Amino acid sequence: MRILCLTDFPIRPDDRWLWDCVPGNQDQVDFLYAPVSDRYSGWSRALVYYPRLTRLGWRALEKAERGQYDLIVAWEGKNGFPLALLRRLTGSQFPPLAILTFSIRGPLKHFVALQKYGVRGADHFSVPTQAERLSYAKGLGIPLERIRHLPLGMHDVFGGQFGKEPGDYIFTGGRSGRDYLTFLRAVAGLELPVVLNARPFNLRHLTIPPNVHLHDIQPLNVYRDQNWVARFVVIPLTAVDEAVGLTAILSAMAAGKAVISTALPGPAEYVVPGETGWLVPVGDAAALRQAIQSLWDQPELCTQMGKKARQLYAEQYTFTKFAFRVDQYLHEIISI
């Protein structure tokens, strides 16, 4: 099978990305990517974010017309939706388009009619949670059989090491869908050190307690070490339909850390309450504060939860396991 794959990050010429994780795979994969910035939020993204992704869609249309591709694969909705919309506008139907880890985010969420029109330009969708599968089928009118639940996976950047003794701070970070207002209220006044990685727009107009040490979003190696040294990880989230925070949750699990997250449908499919971490109600600073203090005061439980989290990650959520799921899915849909 010959595949054209769209991403928002570069792939080295000698790299086949997830296809290299599937021994014996003989697919020929060509990559197109558009570098985008995550330093903007809301409508300001329209000036620097969406134009690049739209140009990526045009490039994909042109390349698909010249090449003998069996399938176009787009990584995430931000790369796939512009192409799907262009296919609708131009009447392009071949080859089939599959969007992996599909979601609708940002200003586009305000234009439901445009969403419904655009998604008809794609043929298949995968989502990392069952909740999203049902939500997009209902909200966007996508036939349920065209949406596949494929749990997410990520690389084991910790080299198989886990079970480290609890560290000396609490770690939180990320940019999409974060509820730092509730988190900062929860940790204010606690005699617990906190490391927080976020973009400036995430923290605009928020009061930062003295026990919270701020950083911008860090490079992967620094982010890895911050997870590794933390006692446990907190992922505070706003109430949104799409699954957010999953990469941060999996990073913590891979590091062998317990996770406290907001009780949304997405995280609830990855965090096992009482075994790998805890879930707290949306926007409840008091409940989050209690959970943080309680887990800090129980280092043995914290370590036990972290080991269980690492075990669950190794069994279900490595990038290799994700690659196998994707490979099987793509070969299945192309044979329909």
CORCORWO-V156963 format. One record per backbone hydrogen bond with DSSP energy under -0.5 kcal/mol. NH is the residue of the N-H (numbers start at 1). CO is the residue of the C=O. E is the energy in kcal/mol with one decimal. If there is no record, write none. Layout:
NH & CO & E
NH & CO & E
This chain:
3 & 1 & -0.5
3 & 28 & -3.3
4 & 71 & -2.2
5 & 3 & -0.5
5 & 30 & -3.3
6 & 73 & -2.8
7 & 32 & -2.3
15 & 12 & -2.2
19 & 16 & -1.9
20 & 17 & -1.4
21 & 18 & -1.3
22 & 19 & -1.2
23 & 21 & -0.7
25 & 22 & -2.1
28 & 1 & -2.2
29 & 27 & -0.6
30 & 3 & -2.7
32 & 5 & -2.5
34 & 7 & -1.4
36 & 8 & -0.6
44 & 41 & -1.2
45 & 42 & -1.4
46 & 43 & -1.4
47 & 44 & -1.1
48 & 44 & -0.6
48 & 45 & -0.7
49 & 45 & -3.3
50 & 45 & -0.9
51 & 46 & -0.5
53 & 49 & -1.5
54 & 50 & -2.5
55 & 51 & -2.3
56 & 52 & -1.9
57 & 53 & -1.8
58 & 54 & -2.0
59 & 55 & -2.5
60 & 56 & -2.2
61 & 57 & -2.2
62 & 58 & -2.5
63 & 59 & -2.5
64 & 60 & -2.6
65 & 61 & -1.7
66 & 62 & -1.3
67 & 63 & -2.4
69 & 67 & -0.9
70 & 2 & -2.7
71 & 2 & -1.3
72 & 96 & -2.8
73 & 4 & -2.9
74 & 98 & -2.5
75 & 6 & -2.8
76 & 74 & -0.8
76 & 100 & -2.4
77 & 101 & -0.7
79 & 76 & -0.9
80 & 76 & -1.8
81 & 77 & -3.2
83 & 79 & -0.6
84 & 80 & -2.5
85 & 81 & -2.8
86 & 82 & -2.2
87 & 83 & -2.5
88 & 84 & -1.8
89 & 85 & -2.2
90 & 86 & -2.2
91 & 87 & -1.3
92 & 87 & -1.1
96 & 70 & -0.6
98 & 72 & -2.9
99 & 124 & -2.5
100 & 74 & -3.0
100 & 98 & -0.6
102 & 99 & -0.6
102 & 126 & -3.1
105 & 103 & -0.5
108 & 105 & -0.7
109 & 106 & -2.0
110 & 107 & -2.2
111 & 108 & -1.9
112 & 110 & -0.6
115 & 111 & -2.1
116 & 112 & -2.7
117 & 113 & -2.1
118 & 114 & -2.9
119 & 115 & -2.6
120 & 116 & -0.6
120 & 117 & -0.7
121 & 118 & -2.4
122 & 119 & -1.8
123 & 97 & -2.5
124 & 97 & -2.0
125 & 146 & -2.4
126 & 99 & -2.4
127 & 148 & -2.4
133 & 129 & -1.3
134 & 130 & -1.9
135 & 131 & -2.2
136 & 132 & -3.0
137 & 133 & -1.5
138 & 134 & -2.0
139 & 135 & -3.2
140 & 136 & -1.9
141 & 137 & -0.6
142 & 136 & -1.1
146 & 143 & -2.2
147 & 144 & -1.6
148 & 125 & -3.0
148 & 146 & -0.5
150 & 127 & -2.6
150 & 148 & -0.8
154 & 317 & -2.0
157 & 155 & -1.5
159 & 156 & -1.2
161 & 158 & -2.0
170 & 193 & -2.4
171 & 232 & -2.0
172 & 195 & -2.1
174 & 197 & -1.5
178 & 175 & -0.8
179 & 236 & -1.8
180 & 178 & -0.7
183 & 179 & -1.6
184 & 180 & -2.9
185 & 181 & -1.8
186 & 182 & -1.8
187 & 183 & -1.9
188 & 184 & -1.2
190 & 187 & -1.8
192 & 190 & -1.2
194 & 211 & -2.4
195 & 170 & -2.9
196 & 213 & -2.6
197 & 172 & -1.9
198 & 196 & -0.5
198 & 215 & -2.4
202 & 199 & -1.3
203 & 199 & -0.7
203 & 200 & -1.1
204 & 201 & -0.6
206 & 203 & -2.0
208 & 206 & -0.5
209 & 207 & -0.7
212 & 209 & -1.7
213 & 194 & -3.1
213 & 211 & -0.6
214 & 212 & -0.6
215 & 196 & -2.2
223 & 219 & -2.9
224 & 220 & -2.7
225 & 221 & -1.8
226 & 222 & -2.4
227 & 223 & -2.0
228 & 224 & -2.4
229 & 225 & -2.3
230 & 226 & -1.2
231 & 169 & -3.3
232 & 169 & -0.6
233 & 258 & -2.3
234 & 171 & -2.4
235 & 260 & -3.0
236 & 234 & -0.5
238 & 177 & -2.7
240 & 238 & -1.1
244 & 242 & -0.6
249 & 245 & -2.2
250 & 246 & -2.8
251 & 247 & -2.3
252 & 248 & -2.0
253 & 249 & -2.3
254 & 250 & -2.7
255 & 251 & -1.5
256 & 253 & -1.4
257 & 252 & -2.4
259 & 276 & -1.6
260 & 233 & -2.5
261 & 259 & -0.6
261 & 278 & -2.2
262 & 235 & -1.4
263 & 280 & -3.2
264 & 262 & -2.3
268 & 264 & -2.1
269 & 265 & -0.5
269 & 266 & -1.9
270 & 267 & -1.9
271 & 267 & -2.9
272 & 270 & -0.5
273 & 271 & -0.8
274 & 277 & -2.7
275 & 272 & -2.2
276 & 272 & -2.7
277 & 272 & -1.0
278 & 259 & -1.9
280 & 261 & -2.2
284 & 281 & -1.5
285 & 283 & -1.1
288 & 284 & -2.2
289 & 285 & -2.6
290 & 286 & -2.2
291 & 287 & -2.3
292 & 288 & -2.5
293 & 289 & -2.5
294 & 290 & -2.5
295 & 291 & -2.3
296 & 292 & -2.2
297 & 293 & -1.9
298 & 295 & -1.0
302 & 298 & -2.4
303 & 299 & -2.4
304 & 300 & -2.4
305 & 301 & -2.8
306 & 302 & -2.1
307 & 303 & -2.2
308 & 304 & -2.0
309 & 305 & -2.5
310 & 306 & -2.3
311 & 307 & -2.2
312 & 308 & -2.4
313 & 309 & -2.4
314 & 310 & -2.6
315 & 311 & -1.8
316 & 312 & -2.0
317 & 312 & -0.5
317 & 313 & -2.3
319 & 154 & -1.3
322 & 318 & -1.9
323 & 319 & -2.8
324 & 320 & -2.2
325 & 321 & -2.0
326 & 322 & -2.6
327 & 323 & -2.9
328 & 324 & -2.4
329 & 325 & -2.1
330 & 326 & -2.9
331 & 327 & -2.2
332 & 328 & -1.7
333 & 329 & -2.4
334 & 330 & -1.9
335 & 331 & -0.7
335 & 332 & -0.5
336 & 333 & -1.0
